Amino acid sequence: MKSLLDLIEDQLVANRLPVVGVTLAATPHPNTPVVLTLHWHAFVEVKIAEAGEAVAYQPVPSSALQVNQRWDSFVDLELDALETAWELGAWDLQRVEARPCHRPGAPIQESLECQNVFGAPPYEINGEPTVVAEAPDSADLIEAASRAGYVCWQFRPVWCGLWSSVSEDETLHKGGYRNPTCPLMARPYQPGVARKVVYQLGRQSSLIH
């Protein structure tokens, strides 16, 4: 069984692009698919018109991948996310707990965020998708999340990431990685409550003036 770290490394090898951030989204129902999204730092040339040489630059779409591996408890996912963020050199790991967006008075922004983290954003940029998704069950996951809430974990890798040149983290080895094992443990999760939990992974003892 592949870990989250293995899946991310496979994507890094396949795309050969620096990563800006990583998102993992799940509903509160055990053994349902989760969606892993990698956000790339790169641009592609797009012709402005058929005739002429004028071009524009658009961001490379994020890559969303449905993961169907079994997980029996919330702790399973949390520990995998923590270990992955730790080994990839992230400064912190943020856990966003979202309420159901199909509730009276819920702002439309919550629905958009739900669709986005499960790999199906309802918008494009200049007619081009912002996410290239291999997530066949995304519609079902969005429906379940809209009724029961969801959790997503977010972090910014230093290893093979955009942040390698600006990191001042004392816990990192050369290249921006850390050796296993992450010293932090999972914290309790209560479905249906809006909350953000931040796990501090990095350390910097001196301030830059």
C-alpha positions in Angstrom: 0.0 0.0 0.0 1.4 3.4 -1.0 1.7 6.2 1.5 0.7 9.7 0.8 4.5 10.5 0.5 4.9 7.8 -2.2 2.0 9.2 -4.2 3.4 12.7 -4.1 6.8 11.5 -5.1 5.3 9.7 -8.1 3.7 12.9 -9.2 6.9 14.9 -8.7 8.8 12.4 -10.9 6.1 12.4 -13.6 5.6 16.2 -13.8 9.2 17.5 -13.0 7.8 20.8 -11.7 8.3 22.6 -8.4 5.4 22.4 -6.0 3.7 25.4 -4.4 1.4 23.5 -2.1 -0.3 20.2 -1.4 -3.9 19.6 -0.3 -5.6 16.3 0.9 -9.4 16.3 1.3 -11.6 13.7 2.9 -15.2 13.3 4.0 -15.8 12.1 7.7 -16.8 8.7 6.4 -14.2 5.9 6.8 -13.0 4.0 3.8 -14.3 6.5 1.3 -11.9 7.9 -1.4 -9.8 11.0 -0.6 -8.5 13.5 -3.1 -4.8 14.6 -3.3 -4.1 17.8 -5.1 -0.7 19.2 -6.0 -0.4 22.9 -7.0 2.5 23.5 -9.4 4.7 26.6 -9.9 5.0 26.8 -13.7 3.5 28.6 -16.7 2.6 27.6 -20.2 2.4 29.7 -23.3 -1.0 30.3 -24.8 -1.6 32.0 -28.1 -3.7 35.1 -27.8 -5.0 34.8 -31.4 -4.6 32.3 -34.2 -2.8 34.9 -36.3 0.3 36.6 -35.0 3.0 35.8 -32.5 1.4 37.3 -29.4 1.2 34.9 -26.4 0.1 35.0 -22.8 1.3 32.9 -19.9 -1.1 30.9 -17.8 -0.4 28.8 -14.7 0.0 25.1 -15.1 -3.2 23.5 -13.8 -3.1 21.7 -10.4 -3.1 17.9 -10.5 -5.9 16.2 -8.5 -5.7 12.5 -7.9 -8.3 10.2 -6.3 -6.9 7.9 -3.7 -8.9 4.7 -3.0 -6.8 3.1 -0.3 -8.5 1.9 2.8 -8.5 4.1 5.9 -10.3 3.0 9.1 -10.1 6.1 11.2 -9.5 9.8 11.0 -6.2 9.2 12.8 -4.9 7.1 9.9 -5.2 10.1 7.5 -3.9 12.6 10.0 -0.8 10.7 10.8 -0.1 10.1 7.1 -0.5 13.8 6.4 1.7 14.8 9.3 4.5 12.4 8.3 4.4 13.5 4.7 4.5 17.2 5.6 7.3 16.5 8.0 9.5 14.6 5.6 8.9 17.0 2.7 10.1 19.9 4.9 6.9 21.9 5.4 7.0 24.7 7.9 3.6 23.7 9.2 0.5 21.5 8.4 -2.9 23.2 8.5 -6.0 21.1 9.1 -9.2 22.9 7.9 -12.4 21.5 9.3 -15.4 22.6 7.2 -19.1 22.5 8.1 -21.7 21.2 5.7 -22.3 23.8 3.0 -25.9 22.5 2.3 -27.3 24.3 5.4 -29.6 27.3 5.6 -27.7 30.6 5.3 -24.4 29.0 4.2 -22.3 31.4 2.0 -21.7 30.4 -1.6 -17.9 30.6 -0.9 -18.1 27.5 1.2 -19.6 25.5 -1.7 -16.9 26.8 -4.0 -14.2 25.8 -1.6 -15.7 22.3 -1.2 -15.7 21.8 -4.9 -12.2 23.0 -5.2 -10.6 20.8 -2.6 -12.2 17.7 -4.2 -10.8 18.4 -7.6 -13.8 20.0 -9.3 -13.6 23.8 -9.2 -16.6 25.3 -11.0 -14.5 27.9 -12.9 -11.8 28.2 -15.5 -9.1 30.8 -16.5 -9.5 32.0 -20.0 -11.4 28.9 -20.9 -8.7 26.6 -19.5 -9.2 24.3 -16.4 -7.5 25.2 -13.2 -7.3 21.6 -12.1 -6.6 18.4 -14.1 -8.4 15.8 -12.1 -8.3 12.0 -12.1 -11.1 11.8 -9.5 -14.1 9.9 -10.9 -16.0 10.0 -7.6 -15.5 13.7 -7.1 -19.2 14.5 -7.6 -20.2 11.9 -4.9 -17.6 13.2 -2.5 -18.7 16.8 -2.9 -22.3 15.7 -2.3 -21.3 13.8 0.8 -19.1 16.7 2.1 -21.9 19.2 1.5 -24.1 17.3 3.8 -21.6 16.0 6.5 -18.7 18.5 6.2 -15.2 17.6 5.3 -11.5 17.9 6.4 -8.6 19.1 4.3 -4.9 19.2 5.1 -2.7 21.8 3.5 1.1 22.2 3.5 3.9 23.8 1.4 6.8 21.4 0.8 10.4 22.7 0.8 11.8 19.6 -0.8 11.2 19.8 -4.5 9.1 22.9 -3.8 9.0 26.6 -4.6 10.1 27.4 -1.0 13.6 25.7 -1.0 15.4 29.0 -1.7 13.8 31.0 1.0 13.5 28.6 3.9 15.2 29.5 7.1 14.1 26.4 9.0 16.7 25.0 11.4 15.1 21.5 11.4 15.8 20.9 7.7 18.6 18.9 6.2 20.4 20.2 3.1 17.9 20.0 0.2 14.9 20.8 2.4 13.9 17.4 3.8 13.6 15.9 7.2 14.2 12.3 8.3 11.3 10.3 9.7 9.6 10.1 12.1 7.3 13.1 12.7 7.2 13.8 16.5 3.7 15.2 16.6 0.5 13.2 17.1 -3.0 13.6 15.7 -5.5 15.8 17.5 -9.2 15.0 17.9 -11.6 15.9 15.1 -15.3 16.8 15.6 -17.3 16.6 12.4 -19.6 19.5 11.6 -17.5 22.1 13.4 -15.7 24.9 11.5 -12.1 25.1 12.8 -8.5 25.4 11.8 -5.8 23.4 13.5 -2.1 24.2 12.8 0.7 21.8 13.5 4.0 23.6 13.8 6.8 21.5 12.2 9.6 24.0 11.5 11.7 26.0 13.9 13.7 29.3 13.6 15.4 30.6 16.7 16.7 33.9 15.3 14.8 36.6 13.6 16.0 38.3 10.4 16.2 42.1 10.6 
